[in-house]
Amino acid sequence: MALLEVTDLEVEFPLVRKTLKAIHGISFNLEKGERLGIVGESGAGKSVAAFAVLNLLSKPGRISNGKIRFEDVELSGLDAKSMRHIRGNRISMIFQDPMMTLNPVLTVGTQMIECLKAHRKISNSDARELSITKLREVLIPSPENRMKSYPHELSGGMRQRVVIAIALLTDPSIIIADEPTTALDVTIQAEIMTLMLDLCKTKNLGLILITHDLAVVSQVTERILVMYAGRVVEEGLTRDVINNPRHPYTRGLIKALPQENKPGERLNQIRGTMPSLGAIPPGCAFNPRCDFADNACELEVPDLMGADSHRAACIHMDKIPAFSDEEAGK
């Protein structure tokens, strides 16, 4: 049995005049120690899916269908008290902006000790020692001194390391990282992702990495889910999806990477924008932006098709040209 099983998950937001569906029946598994990437543009539903796993949906959002099973426990039916034993304890989450995660008026040490005491019966002295150990694990120099620091006294990269240390405090089985490097410069991004990859390998942690950056996903994850307008449009092993995308949307995301162009060339882009929840086009939601679409694409929503190890939701996926050897090697 997988560590985490999400089956036919649907999330909706009831409004006064209508109900908007943000997630349409997505399913995925995560094994112990596995690294899964969820990729897509803003508005694809990546973060909503992650928040649903931890029951962090903002009202009026709700899970309208599906099952979320973690370590043989059904999460979608748990009450708030029971969910607190899972959230932040067995499953930790790292958010985009560490300044929004950390309390600006409390020291790093105070926040880490409070986190431990909320989930464990532990003395202040033991909590302090464990906090210092975790700060050391994420390669923060002079962790004893950093315990006394306030978030604003630390750099962006250092703050994100603190957030990762807090996520590791309770020795979780899964970490969900929601765009963990968005607010950081490129050099620090690489350091943070290398750190997370090393921690996952050494501690056998399951990782769900949510990002729009396929370059990051290709270096860190083992499997990928590509989402568009609340649906999974492609899934498979990372190397297969990156080297041989079967959905036009995935191919467009890869071709839009800066390294796909020669210096001085105009960057590739997918025309149009992600549709809003209230204006999803009929049939395949991607069809207005797709170079391979025809009238058939407007008739019905395609299911995921193909081998179990690599599937795509496109009726024309056999027409999509494979990348050349040169393109696949980039």
N, C-alpha and C positions, 0 to 999 in steps of 0.2 A: 504493500500500500504506500502511495506517495505521502510525503510529509505534508503537503498542502494540495487539496483537490478543489478546484472551482468548476462547478458544473452548471451550464445554462444560466449564468448570472444575468439578471436584468435589473437596471436601476432607472427609476423614473422620478420626475419632479412635478407633482400635481400643482397646477395653477388655478386661478379663478375660472377661466374659460376653457382650458384644455390641460391635458397632461403631456408633458414632454418626456420622451424616453431617451436617456443618455447612454445606456448600455443595452445592447441587443443580444442576449443569449451567448455570452462568451464563455469558453471553457478552457482551462489549462491546468496542468499539474506541475508541482515543483518537488523534486527529490531532495533528500538530505545532501547538502554540500553542492547542489546544482546552482548555476548562475543563469538566470533568465532575464532577457531584455524585453521591455515593452516599448515600442517605438511608434512615433507618429507626430504630426504637426500639433500645434496648440488647438484644443477643441476636439481632438480625436477620441477622448475618453480615457486616456491612460491613467491620470491621477484619480478620476472618479472610481475606476475599477480598484485601484489600490486602497482608496479610502473605504470602499465597500467591504473589503476583506477585514479591515479593522473596525468596522462600524463607526467611521468618523464622518459620515455624510452629513452635510449641513442641511437643516430643515428648509424646505419640505421634502428634501431628497429621501428616498427610501428604496430598499431592496424589494422589488415586486415579484421576483421569481428566482429560482435557482438555489444551489447549495454551496456552502463554503465549509469544507471539512479540514481541520487541522489536528494532526496527531490523534485521529479517531474521535474528535469532538466536533460537533456541528456548531459553527460559530454564528450562523445567521439567526438562530433562535435563542441565543444567550441573553440573559438580562444584563443590566449595566454593571452590577457588582461582579458577576462571573466573567464578563468581558475584560474587566480591569486586571484579572489574573493572567489574561493572555496578552493584552495590549501593553507594550512597554516592558513586558516580562519575558514571554516566550517569543513574541514577534515585536521587533523594534522598528521604528521608522525614522528615516533621516529626511528632513525637508529641504526645500531649495535654499532658503535664506537663513543662515545661522543666527543673524541678528533678530529675526522674528521668532526663532526657537528658544533662544536663551533669554533669561530675565535680565534686563539691563541694570537692575538695582541690587542684584545678588552676585556674590563672587562665584567663580567657577566651582570652588570647593563646596560652598553651601548648596548649590544646585545639584551637584553630584551626590552628596550625602543625603539630601532630601529624596532624590530619586531612589536610592538604595533602600532607605528606610520605608518608603512607600510600598516596596515589594517584598522586603525581607525583614525578619527580626534580627537586627544587627546593631551592635554598639556604635557610637560615634567614632571611637578610635579605630575599630575594624573597618568601618565604612570609609574613613579617611585613607587608611592604608590601601584598601582595594581601589579607591579612586585614583590614588597616585600610581598604582600599578597599571591601571587602564590608560592613564595619560602617557605613561612610559611606553606602552604597547603601540600607541599611535604616533610615536616618535616626537613627542613634545619635549623639548629640552627643559631641564630644571623643573620637573613637574611639581615639586614641593612649592616652588615660588608661584607657579601658574595657578595653584589652588587659591591663592590670595588675590588673583587678578579679577577685574570686572571685564565683561565682554568687550566693551569699547576700548580697552587697553590692549587688545590682541588684534593681529592682522586677520584678514578674511580667511586665509588658509588655515591659520591657527585656530580660529573660531570653529571652522568646519571639522578640524581634528578633534576639538573638544566635544562637538556634537556626536561624532563617531564614537568617541570614548564613552559618552553617556549611553549610547545605543548598545554598547558592549557590556555595560556594568552587570546586567543580570544574566549573562551568558545565554542569549537568545538562540533559538534554532533558525530563525529567519530574520533577515534585515531587508526592509523595503526602502529603497533609496529613490526619492522623487527629485529628479534633476539636481543631484547633489553638488554639481560643479558649475551651475549656471552663472553665479555671481562672481566667479573667480577668473583670473587671467589664465591664459593657455598653459603657461609653465606650471602654475599651481594646480590646475585641473589635472594635468598628467600625474603629478605627485599624489594627489588625493585618490585618483583611480587606481594607481599602482598600490597604494596603501590598502585600499579596500579589497583589491584582488588578492594580495598577500594574506590579509586577515581571513578572508573566506577560505583560502586553501589551508592555512595552518589550523584554523578552528573548525573546519568542515561546516561552515555556515551556508545556509541557503540564501541566495541573493535575488531579489527582484529589482532590477535597475530600470527606472522609468526615465526616458530621455527622448529628445528629438534628434540626437547626434548619433548617426550610424557609425561614424568613425570610432567613437568611444565604445559602442556596443560590440563592434567587431573585435576589439582588443580585450574585452572583459568577459563577455557572456559566452555560454555554450549553445543556448537556444534563443530564438527571437520570435516574438509576436509582433506583427505590424498591424496597427489599428487605424481605422478611418471611419469617422462619423459614428463612433460607438460600436463598431464591429471589428472582429479580427478578419483581415483580408489576406493575410499570409502568415504562415508559421512553419518553422523548421529549424534544423541545425544552423547555427550562425554562419558557418562557412558556406553552406549550400545556398542560403538566402542571399548572402552578400555576393557570391560569385555567379549565381544563376537565379536572379529574381524571376518569379513566375507571375507576379501581379504588376500591372503598369504603374501603380502608385509606388510600390517598392522600388521599381526601376527608376522612377522619377526622383525619388529621394536620394538614391545613390548617385545618379547623374548630376544632382545639384550640389554635391560635395565640391569644395574648392579645388581639391587635388585632381578632380576629373577634367580640369581645364589647364591649358598652357598659360604661362604668364602673359598678361595683357589681353586675354580673351574675355569676352562677356560670360558671366556665370550662367549655367543652365538653370532653368526654373520651371516648376509646374505651373501652368497657367491657371488663373482663377484662385479661389480661396476655399477653405473648408466651409461647408454649409452650416448654418446655425441649426439648432435642434428643432426649431419650428419650421424649417424650410428644407428638409431632406428630400432630394429629388426621387422620383419613382424608380424602381428597379435598382440597379447598382448605383450607390450614392456617388461613386467616383465618375460616372459616365460623362457629366458635362465638362470634365477636365481631361478626359482620356483621349489619347491619339488613336486608340484601337476600337473605340465605341461605335456601335451601330444601333439600329432600331431595336434589336433584340435585347440590348442592355437595359432598355427602359421598361421591359415587361415584368421582370421578377428579380428578386434579390438572389444572387447566386450563393450556393453553399460552398464550403471549403471542399476542394477536390484534389485528387492526387494521392501519392503514397503517404503513409502515416508519418514518415520522417520529414516530408516537405509538401505542404498543401497550400493552395491559393484559391480565393473566391473570385474566379474570373472565367467566363465561358470562352474567352478567346486566348487563354494563357498559352496555347500551342502556337499562336501567331507571334508571340513576343520574342524578338530575336535574342539569342544568347549573347552575353558579352564576349568580345574577342579575347584572345589569350592576353593581349596587352592590357585591356580594360580589367580583366579578372585579376591580373597581377598587381594592380595599383593598391 
